[in-house]
Amino acid sequence: MSHPRTHHPLVIGHRGASGYRPEHTRSAYELAFALGADAVEPDLVATRDGVLVLRHENEISGTTDVAHRTEFAGRRTTREIDGVALTGWFTEDFTWAELSTLRATERLGALRHTSASFDGRYPVIRLRDLFDIVDRAADERGRLLRLVAEFKHASYFAGIGLPLDELFAAELDAAGWGDGGERLISEAFEPTVLDELAARGVGGPKVLLVEGAGSPADLVRSGGSGAPSYDSFVTDAGLRALVGRFDGVSVGVPRLLDADGAAARGASAARGGGAPADAPLRGAALVDAAHAVGLTVFTWTLRPENKFLAARFRRGKGKSAWGDWQGAFGAVLATGVDGVFVDQPDLGVEIRAELSGG
């Protein structure tokens, strides 16, 4: 049975209003709520002294001015993070006092010149700062606003004595958020940390992030080459197996739309043509199958620039020019997803209103 299409999905400011301001800054988060976002999504990584800070990755040379700070030149190093060798500067090598002296820079500066014009203006902030931002915005707007917390490289951090679940539970308590309740959604590409959060009594929905390929890093650490793939979580059987453990899945837009921007045909729809029963689901078939067993579906990331759009939605020649974002965003929302991560939250709010007729 087809699940009714969601007419009012959550609009989640992806790292704040990251299309307009350098991501994970106070200005980006405050602007996201001002533009109508229902929630904001921080990426959480840890400092050497156990403070949770908001950065896209624990390697911070692309999102801060650390590479130009001579006092930290000696901190440049190479680490293996989830099987990938990275060279740069890592949050776990800094105390919070040191990180707080850094200034944020636009990660996509070559594409987003307006956002890059704010480089060097805003400091790095902590999770506890974001709790205050959410509380203040909710009070000002008189409505529920949510935090969608993404836990980055959790098994790596646990292995160096910085368990993100433990640190997060302590931050929740210190902020007066209790267990998080309806204000909190937790998500991760690694299922183990979501289990650990639940075991610690952290409330709110738990959502498994599903990459387009590969296997979760925590399961590779424990199971090696035999680790289940991300694809295995979005089959009919895989979705059923998540019920009672997690509350939903979050998938990249390519699992919902084909490369040409058309709605992707799911395995369920194609089985009459010989598709195997354990094939990963796509498009509306994935959303319908998840809804049928009581799971929600989020998707990432809606962006209006030509660089991120399928060819049919591109307009003009420049990669930074905005294409037919209305068509692209509308095609995603038409699959029935329950939440969308958007770099420009006002665009998500606008297309949702347009499609819902109000």
N, C-alpha and C positions, 0 to 999 in steps of 0.2 A: 504494500500500500504506500502511495506517495505521501510524504509528510508535507503539510501545508507550508508554503514559503514564508519565511520570516520577514515581516514588513518593518520591523523596528530593531534591526541588529545593533549591538553596541558599537559605537564609534570610539576607538581606542587611539589616543595620541601616541604614536610610535616614538618612544624616547622623548615624549613631549611633542611640541610642534616642530619636529626636526627638519621640516621643509623650509622653515622660516628663520630658525635660530640654531646655533650649534647645539647638537643633541645633548641631552642629559644636563642641561643647565637650568637654573632657576627660571630664567626668562622663558625657555622653551616649555617648561611645564606650566607656568602661569598662563602663557599665551594659549596653550592647548585648551585649558578650561575656559578661557575667555572666548575662544572660538567655538565652544559648544561640545567639546569632547565629554563623553560619559565616563571615561577612565583614561589613565595614562600608564605607559609601560616602561619601567626602569629595568636595565640590565644590572645585575648585582655581582660585584667581585669584591675581594677582601684585601685590606692592607696588612702589613706585617704585624701590626698590633690589633688586628681583629675588628677593624671598623669596616662596615659594608659601605662601599662607595658606588656611584653610578657611572659606569663606563661601558661602552660597547664590548670591550674585551679587557682582559687584564694587561695586555700589551697596549700601551697608551701613546705611542709616538705619533699615531695618526689622528688623535683626538685632543691632544694637549700640546703645549709649547715645550715639553720636557727636552726634546732634542736640541733646543737652543739655550738650555739652562746649563751653563758651564759647571755649576756646583754639583750637577748630577751626571756629568759625563762618564764618571767611573761606574755608574750603575748599568750601563748598556751591557747586555749579555745575551746569550742564546739559550733558549729553553725548549724542551719538547712538551707541547701542550696538546693533549689528546692525539698523540701520534704524529704531530706536525712540528717540525723545527722552526722556531720563530726567533728572530733577533730584534732586540729593542729594549724597552724599559717596561718593567712589570710592576703592577700595584703591590704585589706581595713583597717587594724589595723596599717599600717606602712605608714610613709611619703616616698616620693621618695628618699630623702636623706638617710633614714635608709635602704631602700631596696637596694640601690646602693652599699651598703657595703657587701651584700651577694654574694656568689659565686655559680654558677650552678653545679648541679650534674646530672649524667645520671639516668633517671627515670627507665630504664630497665637494670640496672647495672649487675644483675645476668646473663643476656642473652647477653649483648653487652659489653664484657670486654674491647675491644679497646676503645670504646667511654668512658667507665667509667675511663679509664686511664687519661682522661682530667678533672676529677672531681676537683673542686676547682680552676681551672685555669682561668675561664671566669666569668665576672660579669653578673648580670641581666641587661637587656637593655630595653629601652623604645621604643614605637612606633616611636617617632621622630628620634631615631637612625636608625631604619629600613628604614625610608624614605630616609635617606642619603645613606644607603647601596644600595638600589634599584637604586637610581639616579646614583651613581658612577658606578655600574655594567653595567647599560644601556649605559652610555657614553663610557665605556671601550669596550663594545662588539658591539656598534653601532646598537642596535636593541631594540625593545620594550620589556620591562620586566614588569611583573605585580605583584601586591600585592593582595592576596586573604585573606581578613581580616575576621576572625571569631570572633563574639561577644559572649562572654561566660557569661551565667547567667544574661542576660540583665535586666529581670524584677526584679531580686533580687537586683541588683545594683541600679536600679531606685528607689526601695523602701527604700534604705538607703541614698538617695540624691546624687547618683553618676550616672546620666543618661549617658550610654555609647554613645548613638547617639549624644548628645550634645558635649561631650568631644571629640568624634572623628571628628566631623565637625570642631571644633576649631583647632584640630591638623592638619587636612588637610590644612586649611587656613594658619596656621603658617609655614607649610612646603613648601608653594608655589605650592601645588598640585591642587589648585582650587577646583573643585567638584570631582576630581579623574579621571573623564573621562575614556578613554579606558585602563588606567593603573590599574584601581581598580575594583575588584569584592568583594562584601560584602556577607557574609553568616552567618546563625545562625540557631540554632534549634528552636528558638522562632520567629514566624512570625511577632510579633508586632514591634520588633526593626527594622526589615527590612522596614516596613511601615514608621516608624519614621525617618529612614535615608532618605527615599525618600522624605518625607515631608520637611526635612531640606535642600533639594536640593543636597544631596550627589549623585553623578553620578555613572555610571558604572552598570553592571548587579547585580541583587539581586538574590541570590540563597538560597532556603530553604533546610536546612539539615534535613534529614529524618532518625530518629532512627529506629532500628529494631523492637521496641515494645514501648508501652506506648503512652503518649500524650505530646504535648509541655507544658513546665512549665508555660509559661505566660497564656496559655488558661486554664490550670487547676486552676491557681490563680483566673481567672475571671469567669470560668464556672463550676468549681468543677468536679464532676464525669461525667458531661455531655459534657466535652471537647472532641472535635474530636480527633481521634487517628492519629498517624503518618501513619498507613495503609491507612486511608481515603484519604490522599493526593496523593497516587500513584495508585488510580483506574483510569479508563477512565474518569469518571466524575470529580474526584478530580484534575486530571491534567488540564482538561479544565477550571476548576474554578480558577486555578492559573494564567491563561493567562491574561495579562494586569496588573497584580499585581506584579508578580515575573518573572524572566527570565529563571529560571531553578530549578532543584532539584539536591541534592547530596545525594547519598545513599551508605550504606556500601556494601562491596563486597558480603556478604551473600544474598543480594537481587538480585544479578546478577548470582551467581554460587551456585549450590546445595552443600550440605555438603561434597559430594564426589569429588567436584571440577568440575563437569560437568556443562554445561550451564543450568541455571534454566529455567524451562518451565513457561512461563507467563500465567496468567489467560486467556488471549485472545485466546491463542493456545489451552487451555483445555476446552473452553466453550462447544464444541461439546460433551464433556463427562459429562456435567452437572455442570460445575463451575459457580457460580453466577456472574451476570454481574457487581456487585459492589466489586468483589474480588480484592485484591491488585495485581498489575502486577509485574512480575519478569523477570529477564533475558533480552534477546533482545526484548521481547514483551514490557517491560517497556520503553526501550530506543526508540523503534519505535513509541510507543504511544505518548511519550513526543515530539519527533521530529515532529510528524504529526501535533501537535498544536503549534509548534514553540518554544518549550522549550529545553534547553540543559540539559545534564545529566553528572554529575561528580560522581566519586566513590572514596572511601577511605577504607582501606589504603593498598597499595601494599608493602609487606615486604617479603624478601627472606628466612627468618629463618624457619626451620621446625615447630616451635611452631605455626606459623601463617598460615601454609599451610594445605590444605586438604590432607588426608592420601595418595592419589594417587600421590601427588607431593613431598612427603617427601623422603629424601635420608639420609642414615646413621641412627645413633641412637640418637645423641644429639639434644636437642631442639634448641641450638644456631647454629647448622650446617646449611648451606644453602642447600635447596632442589632444586627441578626442578623449579626454579623461572621463567625460560623462558616459561615453559608450563603454569604455573599459571597466570603469567602476560598476556601472549598471549590470554588465554581464556577470561580474562576480557576485553582486548582491542577488541576482536572479537565480543563483543556485540554491538560495535558502540558508546561507550561512548565518550564524548567530552573533558574530562579531567580526569587525574588520580593523586591522591595524593600518593607520593612515599617517603619512608624514605631514600632511596638511589637513588637520581635523575639520576645518570649515568645509572642505570639499566633500568629505564623507558625510557630514551633516546635511549638506545641500542635496547630494544625490539620494540620500535616504528619504528626505522630505519629498523630493520629486517623485520617487517611485511609490511612496506610500500615499501620495496625493494630499500631503499636508505637513 
